[in-house]
Amino acid sequence: MPAAKLLDARQEAKLNMYQVVQGHCADNSAIVDTNTGFKTGVTDFGGVVSQIDSGAQLVSPNLTGIAIDKNVSKKDLSREASTMAGRIYAFASKNGNNTMKQQADLAESDFLRLKDAELAPACQAIHDLAEANKVALKDYGVTDEKLAALQTKIDAYAAAVPKPRSAIAGRKTTKANIKQLFKQADAVLIDQMDRLVNDFEADHPEFVAGYFNARIIVDPKSKPKENGDGDKKAKGGDGGNGEVSGNGAENPPA
């Protein structure tokens, strides 16, 4: 199963708009350089867009795959622990050790029914019981190699248990950070660049027209449509939400 994306379709469309605006300003740097305030806005905007782009390249953890790995580990460990418990149980039964027999009376299904946080300690108890009696259990198949193999599986499972929760928390944090970066980019775009771009109208009308055409966000659910003459030069440039859709309509904030 492919890894999940960190950006939804709407965010991807918005990032594309940011990059088109950034490219338009870069292609017309000589014009941009004539207005220090606008140039500063372009620089700040570019820095935030770069951070969004870097974040978008990160691969969100495949939570399904992590859960499957943990489940496979659980089955493997339960089988190994129940086999060890069976050796102990047989020895205890032969020698009339009812206390040990009760401690080892665990089938694979008993281990599988345990909660995630309970399984490793239960298996560790079986391991330690066998370790403490390994000399007596030698004739019942308990060896240092088998004890080491069980310990390895216990350690692996204990390390795997928190992975799904950690992955979910990490993905939420990354997505929240990206969402905040979009807000920062919009703030620069709306409150600085959109407010200053009309200063270029007299000498560079084609730059201004190109700027507002670049500000169009292509609706990811539809084909792009022309936005009339591309002129959206009222205060705020886009009505204050940073977005102009592919059909000329304003989109709600991210």
N, C-alpha and C positions, 0 to 999 in steps of 0.2 A: 504494500500500500504506500503511495507517495506521501512524503511529508507535507503537513499542512502549511499553507501560506500564512505569513504574518499580516499581510495587507488584504483587505477585502477588495472587491471589484471597484467600488467607488473610490477607495483610497488610491488604488493603482491609477485610475483615471485622473485623479487630482494630482498625483505625483507627476504624471505625464505632462499635465498642464504646466506645473512648476518648471519642469525641464525645458519645455518649449519657450517659456518666458525667459528663462535663464539663457537659452541659446540665442534668442532674439537680441537680448541685451549684449551678449558677448560678440555677436556679429556686427553690432553697431557701437562698439566700445568708444570710438572717437566721438560719437554724439553723446553717449552717457557721461564721458569724462568732462563735458562742459558744465555739468551741474553736480557740484560736490555732494549735495544732500541726496540726490537720486543715486549717485554712484555709491555712496555709503550704504544706502538701502539695498542696492544690488549685491554688494559684497556680503552684507549680513544675511540676505536672503539665500545667497549661494551657499553659505556655510551651513545653514539649517537644512537646506535641500540635500546637501551632501550627507549629512547625518541621517536623514530619512532614507536616502538611497542605500546607505551602508546597512541600516537596520533591516531594510526590506530584503537584502541579500542573505540574511541569516535564515537558516532552515529551522522551522518550528519542529520540536521533537514529535516523533510519531508515537503518540500516546498508546495507540492500539498495539503497536509492536512492543513497547515497553511492558504493557500488561501481559501480552502473550509470553514474553521472555520470563516474566516472574512466575506465571502459571506453570510453564514448563519446568522451571527450577523447583517449584513446590512439589510437583508430581515426582520429580527425580529424587528429591530429598526425602519425601514421604516413603518412597519405595525402599530407599537405602536404610532409613531409620527403622522401618518395620522389619526389614531383614535382620538387622542387628538385634532388634528387640526379640525376634523369634529365636535367635541363638541363645540369648540370655534366658528366655522363658523355658526353653527345652532343658537347659542346664539346671535351672531352679526347680523345675518339675521333677527331674531325675533325683535331685538331692534333697527334696523336701523343704526347700527354702521358700516358704510362702510369701514372705515380705518381698524378696526379689522377684518372685513370680508375679505378684500383683503389680509391681513397678514396671515390669516388662510386658504386661498384658495389653499390647497395643498393636492393632492391625493397620495396614496402609490407609484404610478408610478412616480410621480414627485420627490419623495425622492430617489427612486431607480436610477433615471437618473443622480443624482448628483455625482460628482467626490468624491473619497474617502475622500479627505481633506475637502470637502464642506458639507458632510452629517451631521457630529456631530454638527457643528455650526448652521445649519438650524434647526435641531431637538432641539437644546438648545434654540433657539429663540422661538419655539412653546411652549416648557416647561415653559420658563420664562414668556411668555404672559399669559399662563394659571395660573401660580403661582400668578402673579400680580392681576388676576381677579378671584381667586378661590372662593371667597365668592359669587360673582354673578353667577359663573358657577356651583355652587353646585347642582342646580336642573338639570343640563345637564350632570351629571355624573363625574364631576371633584372632586376628593378627594385627600387627602394627600397621601394615599397609592398608588393611580395611578400616581401621580406626582413623588413619590419616585421610583416607578417601571420604569418609563420613564427615570429618571435621571440615574438609575443603567445601563440601556441599552446604554445610551449615553456614559457613562464613559467606559463601556466595549468595545464599538466599537472604541472609541478614542484610547484606549490602544492597540487594535488589528491591527489598520491601519498600523503602521510601522513594524509589525512583519515579513512579507515576505521579505521586503528590508533588515531588520536587519539580518535575517537568511541567506540570500544570501551573505551579506557582511561577516558574521561570517564564513561561509563555505569557502569562497574564501581565507580568512586570514589563516584559519587552513590548507587548502591544500597548500598554498604558504609556510607556515612554515615547513610542512612535506617535500615538495620538496627541501627546503634548507637543511634540515637534511640529506636527501639522498646525496646531494652534499658533505656535511661534512663527511659522512661515506665513500664515495668513495675516498675522499682526503686522509683519514687515510689509507684506504685499499690499494690504489694504490701507494701513495707516501712514505708510511712507511712500512707496512707489506709485500707487494709484493716485495719491494726492499731488504728486509732483510731476507726473508724466506730461500733463497738459502744458507745462512750461516749454515743452519742445514743439508745440503745435505750430507756432509762427514760422520757425525756420526748418522744421523737419516733420511735416505733417504725415509723411509716409511712415516714419518711425512710430509715431503715435498710433496710427491705424494698425500697423503690424503688431504693436504691443497689445492692443485690445483684442485683436484676432487671436493672439497667442494665449490670452487670458480665458479663452473658451474651453470649457471642460466637455469633452465628448462623452455623452451618456453611455456607460458600458453596456446598456441594454438596448441601444438603438444605433443606427448608422449616423455619423455626424451630418449635421445640416448647417447650411450657411447662416450666419448671424447677421443678415442684412448687410450693412456697410461696415460692420465690425466696430462701429463707433459707440462706445459705452462710456462717455466721458463725464458723467455727472459726478458729484462728490462721492468719494469712496470707490468710484470706478465700477463697482459691481453690486451696489446696494448694501455693502457692509458685511457680506458673508464670504468674500473671497472666491466666489464661484460664479461662472457663467456657463450654462449648459450648451451642448451642441445644437440645441434648437433655439437658442437665444433666451431661454427662460432661466431664472435664477434658481439655484439648488439650495436646499437647507444646509446649515453648517455641518461640518464633520462631527 
